[in-house]
Amino acid sequence: MSAYLMKGGRIVDPASSTDELGDVVIRNGVVEAIGRDLEPDGVEIIDATGKVVAPGLVDLHTHLREPGREDEETIATASAAAAAGGYTAVCAMPNTDPVQDSASVVEQVWALGREAGLVDVIPSGALSKGLEGAKMADIGEMANSYAKVRLFTDDGHGVQDALFARRVMEYLMTFDGIYAEHCEVEALAAGGQMHEGERSVELGLRGIPSEAEELMAARDIALAKLTGCRLHLLHISTAGTVELVRRAKNEGLNVTAEATPHHFSLTDAALFDYDPMVKVNPPLRSDADQQAVIAGLADGTIDAIATDHAPHAQEEKDQEFSYAPPGLLGLETALALTLTELVRPGHLTLSQAIERLSTTPALILGLQAHGRVERGRAANLVVFDPEARWTVDPMTFQSKSRNTPFAGRSLQGQVVHTFFNGKQTVRDRRLVTEARV
């Protein structure tokens, strides 16, 4: 295994409140030393002048599509996209085919992640069999499997039955599992194509009201208070939901939440030409909702930035808006969108951005090997140029799919190197294809 000296970079580690210039030595898969003017023997020197050295990013919400939809993405291609985006760990959502509702399927996903060898692939588990919201999935078996599943969700489907949600929370309490909810009351959202508001009326599209998200968020917060279960709200998008999470935190409840780059970068105004690339679920919301999400990320109400990376085959997205599936790619643009839309305008400091992208997601998932730049800890790191400008070209993506609404957009901040367990997965902005664990 190679040894490296990253020289003269800006080391940003929110976990230790570090933000200073220095050197980082990687050897035998771990961070061997951190300091100034280090001169270790037998290392490759990487000039990090003008670059940021930070803990590798951790995504709480990634759709890998395998097993079942390998035409859209595979665990190998998603891992490559993650590494290219500066990620060292991703949490794989369970809406695969077959569904990740048993130990055998989550172990298959875990093993394929190990085989790809570019990031830690952390499988989530379904809450219910087949994501049908009726019968509890094999939660205990998944938690005790090789994959050691910690987060459980029916993502893509909100759990509609409140009693079922309560019983699952009570069961998860027995091993400190996380109940993660896709907040959507289906009766209110049914048939909706975009956010319900003035713009949906102008475009003649059926809307999804904010209340479809907020009612379920309120219910689950109440159930988390009743049961004591850890609750994580996926991809929150409305001002009302942000306020519900803020109140829950003020009450001392064990509630966390995430928001996506597209919800703080875009609003429902982006649908003016019925572009299927901006069709997502939850939908892009109003300007006021966008500002509330940004404020929630700034004050810590929203704990994490998660991509909701959702690849789709070209022929699926290349349909009339009402028929196209929701979802867009996120892994290769999340860091740059965060720097461009949140850090550059002054909404977040650089340290806060890294905290939302890495430190806190690692803590939520209990990943001891991620989220810190610390001597003796696994070298899961990203080096990026915060000033570099680049134009999004989906044809250069490592992802197997190309469905991004940001094509042609100029962004600030580019990944230069990524290290996974001490091995370089991205070198000088290019994927190191031979990298393996």
C-alpha positions in Angstrom: 0.0 0.0 0.0 1.3 3.4 -1.0 2.1 6.2 1.6 1.3 9.8 0.9 2.1 13.2 2.3 -0.5 15.9 1.6 1.4 19.0 1.9 0.2 22.5 2.9 -3.6 21.9 2.5 -6.4 23.6 4.5 -7.4 20.8 6.9 -11.1 21.1 7.8 -12.3 18.7 10.4 -15.5 19.8 12.1 -15.4 16.9 14.6 -12.2 18.4 16.2 -13.1 22.1 15.3 -10.0 22.1 13.1 -9.6 24.6 10.3 -5.9 25.3 9.7 -3.1 24.9 7.2 -1.0 21.7 7.6 0.2 18.4 6.4 -1.4 15.0 6.5 0.5 11.7 6.2 -1.3 8.5 5.1 0.4 5.1 5.6 -1.0 1.6 6.0 -4.5 2.7 5.4 -4.6 5.2 8.3 -3.8 8.8 9.0 -0.3 8.5 10.5 0.3 12.1 11.3 -1.1 15.6 11.1 1.0 18.7 11.6 3.1 21.3 9.9 6.4 20.9 8.0 6.2 17.1 8.3 9.0 15.2 6.5 8.3 11.5 6.7 10.3 8.9 4.7 9.0 6.8 1.8 5.9 8.8 0.9 4.5 10.3 -2.3 4.2 14.0 -1.9 0.9 15.6 -3.0 0.9 19.4 -3.2 -2.3 20.4 -1.4 -1.6 24.1 -1.5 -4.9 26.0 -2.1 -6.9 22.8 -1.6 -9.1 21.6 1.3 -8.3 18.3 3.0 -11.5 17.0 4.7 -13.1 13.8 5.8 -14.6 11.8 2.9 -18.2 12.6 2.3 -21.0 10.3 3.6 -24.3 10.0 1.8 -27.3 8.9 3.9 -29.5 8.4 0.8 -28.3 6.7 -2.4 -30.2 4.5 -4.9 -27.8 2.0 -6.3 -30.5 0.1 -8.3 -28.7 -3.2 -8.0 -30.2 -5.8 -7.7 -32.9 -5.5 -10.3 -32.3 -2.4 -12.4 -28.7 -2.8 -13.5 -29.7 -1.0 -16.8 -29.9 2.2 -14.7 -27.0 1.7 -12.3 -24.9 -0.9 -10.7 -23.2 -0.9 -7.3 -19.9 -0.7 -9.2 -20.9 2.3 -11.3 -22.6 4.1 -8.3 -19.4 3.4 -6.2 -17.3 5.0 -9.0 -19.7 8.0 -9.1 -19.5 8.3 -5.3 -15.7 8.3 -5.3 -15.6 10.9 -8.1 -17.9 13.1 -6.0 -15.6 12.8 -2.9 -17.7 10.2 -1.1 -16.2 7.4 1.0 -19.4 5.9 2.2 -23.0 5.7 0.9 -26.2 4.3 2.4 -28.0 2.1 -0.1 -31.8 2.5 -0.2 -33.9 -0.7 -0.1 -36.2 -0.2 -3.1 -34.4 -2.7 -5.3 -35.7 -5.9 -6.9 -35.8 -8.0 -4.8 -36.4 -5.5 -2.0 -33.7 -5.3 0.7 -36.1 -6.7 3.3 -34.1 -9.8 4.3 -30.6 -10.7 5.4 -29.8 -12.4 2.1 -30.4 -9.3 0.0 -28.7 -6.8 2.2 -25.7 -9.2 2.4 -25.6 -9.4 -1.4 -25.5 -5.5 -1.6 -22.9 -5.3 1.1 -20.7 -8.0 -0.7 -21.1 -6.2 -4.1 -20.0 -3.0 -2.5 -16.9 -4.7 -1.1 -16.1 -6.2 -4.5 -16.4 -2.7 -6.1 -13.9 -1.5 -3.5 -14.3 2.3 -4.0 -16.5 3.3 -1.1 -18.2 1.7 1.9 -21.6 0.6 0.8 -23.9 0.5 3.8 -27.2 -1.2 3.0 -30.4 0.1 4.6 -33.2 -2.3 5.3 -36.9 -2.1 4.4 -39.4 -1.5 7.3 -42.0 -3.7 5.6 -42.0 -6.8 3.4 -41.9 -5.7 -0.2 -42.2 -2.0 0.9 -46.0 -2.7 1.1 -46.4 -1.2 4.6 -48.3 -4.2 5.9 -46.0 -6.9 7.3 -42.7 -6.2 9.1 -39.6 -7.0 7.2 -36.9 -9.3 8.7 -35.5 -6.4 10.7 -33.7 -8.3 13.4 -32.0 -10.6 10.9 -30.8 -7.7 8.8 -29.5 -5.9 11.9 -27.5 -9.1 12.9 -26.3 -9.9 9.4 -22.8 -9.3 8.0 -24.2 -6.0 6.7 -25.1 -4.9 10.3 -28.0 -2.8 9.0 -28.7 0.3 11.2 -31.1 2.4 9.2 -34.5 1.1 8.1 -36.9 2.7 5.6 -39.6 2.1 3.0 -38.1 5.0 1.0 -40.2 5.8 -2.0 -43.3 4.9 0.0 -44.4 6.6 3.2 -45.7 4.2 5.9 -49.4 4.9 5.8 -50.5 2.9 8.8 -49.8 4.7 12.0 -50.2 1.6 14.2 -47.7 -0.3 12.0 -45.3 2.6 12.2 -45.6 2.5 16.0 -45.0 -1.2 16.3 -41.9 -1.0 14.1 -40.5 1.9 16.1 -41.0 -0.1 19.3 -39.2 -3.1 17.8 -36.3 -0.9 16.5 -35.9 0.4 20.1 -34.6 -3.0 21.1 -31.3 -2.5 19.2 -31.1 1.3 18.7 -32.2 1.1 15.0 -33.2 4.1 13.1 -36.7 4.6 11.7 -36.2 6.6 8.5 -39.3 8.0 6.8 -40.3 9.1 3.3 -42.9 11.6 4.5 -45.8 11.5 2.2 -49.5 10.9 2.8 -50.4 9.1 -0.4 -54.1 10.1 -0.3 -53.0 13.7 -0.6 -50.1 13.2 -3.1 -51.9 10.8 -5.4 -51.6 11.8 -9.0 -49.4 14.8 -8.2 -46.7 15.9 -10.6 -45.2 18.9 -8.9 -45.6 21.2 -5.9 -49.1 22.5 -5.4 -49.2 26.2 -5.7 -49.4 29.1 -8.1 -47.0 27.6 -10.6 -48.8 24.2 -10.7 -51.9 26.1 -11.6 -50.1 28.1 -14.3 -48.6 24.9 -15.8 -51.8 23.0 -15.6 -50.2 20.2 -13.6 -51.7 18.4 -10.6 -49.9 19.5 -7.5 -48.6 17.7 -4.3 -49.4 19.9 -1.3 -46.9 20.6 1.4 -49.3 19.1 3.8 -48.7 15.6 2.3 -45.2 15.8 3.7 -45.9 17.7 6.9 -48.8 15.6 8.2 -46.6 12.4 8.1 -43.6 14.2 9.6 -45.8 15.4 12.5 -47.3 11.9 13.0 -43.8 10.3 13.1 -42.4 12.9 15.4 -45.3 12.2 17.8 -44.7 8.5 17.5 -41.0 8.9 18.1 -41.9 10.9 21.3 -44.2 8.1 22.3 -41.8 5.2 21.7 -38.4 6.8 22.2 -37.3 5.5 18.8 -34.6 7.3 16.8 -36.3 9.0 13.9 -34.7 10.3 10.7 -36.7 12.2 8.1 -35.6 11.8 4.6 -35.3 14.6 2.0 -37.5 17.2 3.8 -38.6 19.9 1.5 -41.1 22.3 3.1 -41.0 25.2 5.5 -43.6 23.5 7.7 -41.5 20.3 8.0 -38.4 22.3 8.9 -40.3 24.0 11.7 -41.6 20.6 12.9 -38.1 19.3 13.1 -36.9 22.5 14.9 -39.6 22.1 17.5 -38.8 18.4 18.0 -35.2 19.2 18.6 -36.1 21.9 21.0 -38.1 19.3 22.9 -35.0 17.1 23.1 -36.5 14.4 20.9 -34.1 12.1 19.0 -35.0 13.3 15.6 -32.7 14.0 12.7 -33.3 15.2 9.1 -31.7 15.6 5.8 -32.2 17.8 2.7 -31.0 17.4 -0.8 -28.9 19.7 -3.0 -31.7 20.0 -5.5 -34.1 21.3 -2.9 -31.8 24.1 -1.8 -30.6 24.8 -5.4 -33.9 24.7 -7.4 -37.5 25.7 -6.9 -40.7 24.8 -8.8 -39.9 27.6 -11.2 -37.5 25.2 -12.9 -40.5 23.3 -14.3 -41.4 26.2 -16.6 -40.7 24.1 -19.7 -41.9 20.7 -18.3 -38.4 19.3 -18.2 -38.6 15.7 -16.9 -35.0 16.1 -15.5 -36.4 18.4 -12.7 -39.2 16.0 -11.8 -38.4 14.7 -8.3 -40.2 13.3 -5.2 -40.7 15.2 -3.0 -41.2 17.8 -5.7 -39.2 21.0 -6.0 -41.0 23.5 -3.8 -41.7 27.2 -3.6 -39.1 30.0 -3.1 -40.2 30.3 0.6 -39.7 26.5 1.1 -36.2 26.7 -0.5 -35.3 29.5 1.9 -36.6 27.6 4.9 -34.5 24.6 3.9 -31.4 26.8 3.6 -32.1 28.4 7.0 -32.6 24.9 8.5 -29.2 23.7 7.2 -27.6 26.9 8.5 -28.9 26.7 12.0 -28.5 22.9 12.3 -32.2 22.0 12.3 -31.4 19.9 9.2 -28.5 17.7 10.2 -27.3 16.4 6.8 -27.1 17.0 3.1 -28.0 13.8 1.3 -28.1 13.3 -2.5 -31.1 11.0 -3.0 -29.1 9.9 -6.0 -31.7 8.3 -8.3 -30.5 7.1 -11.7 -32.9 6.5 -14.5 -32.4 5.1 -18.0 -32.6 7.7 -20.8 -35.7 6.3 -22.4 -37.5 6.5 -19.0 -36.7 10.2 -18.6 -37.2 11.0 -22.3 -41.0 10.9 -22.0 -43.8 13.4 -21.5 -43.5 15.0 -18.1 -46.5 13.2 -16.6 -45.1 9.8 -17.5 -41.4 10.3 -16.6 -40.3 8.8 -13.3 -39.1 11.2 -10.5 -35.5 11.4 -9.6 -32.1 12.8 -10.6 -28.4 12.1 -10.1 -26.6 13.6 -7.1 -23.3 12.0 -6.2 -21.1 13.8 -8.6 -22.5 17.3 -8.1 -23.5 17.5 -4.4 -20.2 18.9 -3.1 -20.0 21.6 -5.8 -23.7 22.6 -5.4 -23.1 22.9 -1.7 -20.1 25.1 -2.2 -21.8 27.2 -4.9 -25.2 27.6 -3.4 -24.5 27.6 0.3 -20.9 28.4 1.1 -20.1 31.0 -1.5 -23.2 33.2 -0.7 -22.4 32.9 3.1 -25.3 30.7 4.2 -22.9 28.1 5.6 -19.2 28.2 6.6 -17.0 25.7 4.9 -16.7 23.8 8.2 -20.5 23.7 8.5 -20.8 22.3 5.0 -18.3 19.5 5.7 -20.2 18.8 8.9 -23.5 18.4 7.0 -21.9 16.3 4.2 -19.6 14.1 6.2 -19.3 14.4 10.0 -22.9 14.2 11.0 -24.0 11.6 8.4 -21.2 9.4 9.7 -22.4 9.9 13.3 -26.0 9.1 12.4 -25.0 5.8 10.8 -22.5 5.0 13.5 -19.5 4.8 11.1 -16.4 5.0 13.2 -14.1 4.9 10.2 -15.6 8.0 8.5 -16.3 11.6 9.2 -13.0 12.7 10.8 -9.5 13.6 10.0 -7.7 12.1 13.0 -4.4 10.4 13.7 -4.8 6.6 13.9 -8.2 6.6 12.1 -8.9 5.1 8.7 -7.8 7.5 5.9 -11.1 8.2 4.3 -10.5 11.6 3.0 -11.3 14.0 0.2 -9.1 16.8 -1.2 -10.9 19.4 -3.2 -10.2 22.8 -4.8 -12.8 25.2 -3.4 -12.1 27.8 -6.1 -12.0 25.6 -9.2 -14.9 26.2 -11.6 -16.2 23.5 -13.9 -19.2 23.0 -16.2 -21.4 20.0 -15.5 -21.3 17.5 -18.4 -23.3 14.3 -17.7 -21.4 12.5 -20.5 -18.3 12.6 -18.2 -20.1 11.1 -15.2 -19.1 7.8 -13.7 -22.7 7.0 -13.1 -24.3 4.7 -15.7 -27.2 7.2 -16.1 -27.2 10.8 -17.2 -30.4 12.3 -15.7 -29.3 15.6 -14.2 -30.9 19.0 -14.5 -27.6 20.7 -13.9 -26.1 19.9 -17.4 -24.3 23.0 -18.7 -24.3 24.7 -15.3 -21.0 26.3 -14.0 -20.2 25.2 -10.5 -17.5 26.1 -8.0 -15.5 23.5 -6.2 -14.0 20.3 -7.6 -12.8 17.0 -6.2 -9.1 16.5 -6.9 -8.3 13.4 -4.8 -10.3 10.8 -2.8 -8.8 8.3 -0.4 -10.7 5.2 0.7 -9.1 3.3 3.5 -5.8 4.8 2.5 -6.0 3.9 -1.2 -6.4 6.6 -3.8 -9.7 6.2 -5.6 -9.5 9.6 -7.4 -6.2 11.0 -8.4 -5.8 14.4 -10.1 -9.6 14.5 -10.8 -9.6 11.1 -12.4 -10.9 7.8 -11.1 -8.2 5.3 -10.2 -10.0 2.3 -11.7 -7.7 -0.3 -10.2 -8.5 0.8 -6.6 -9.7 -2.0 -4.4 -10.1 -2.7 -0.7 
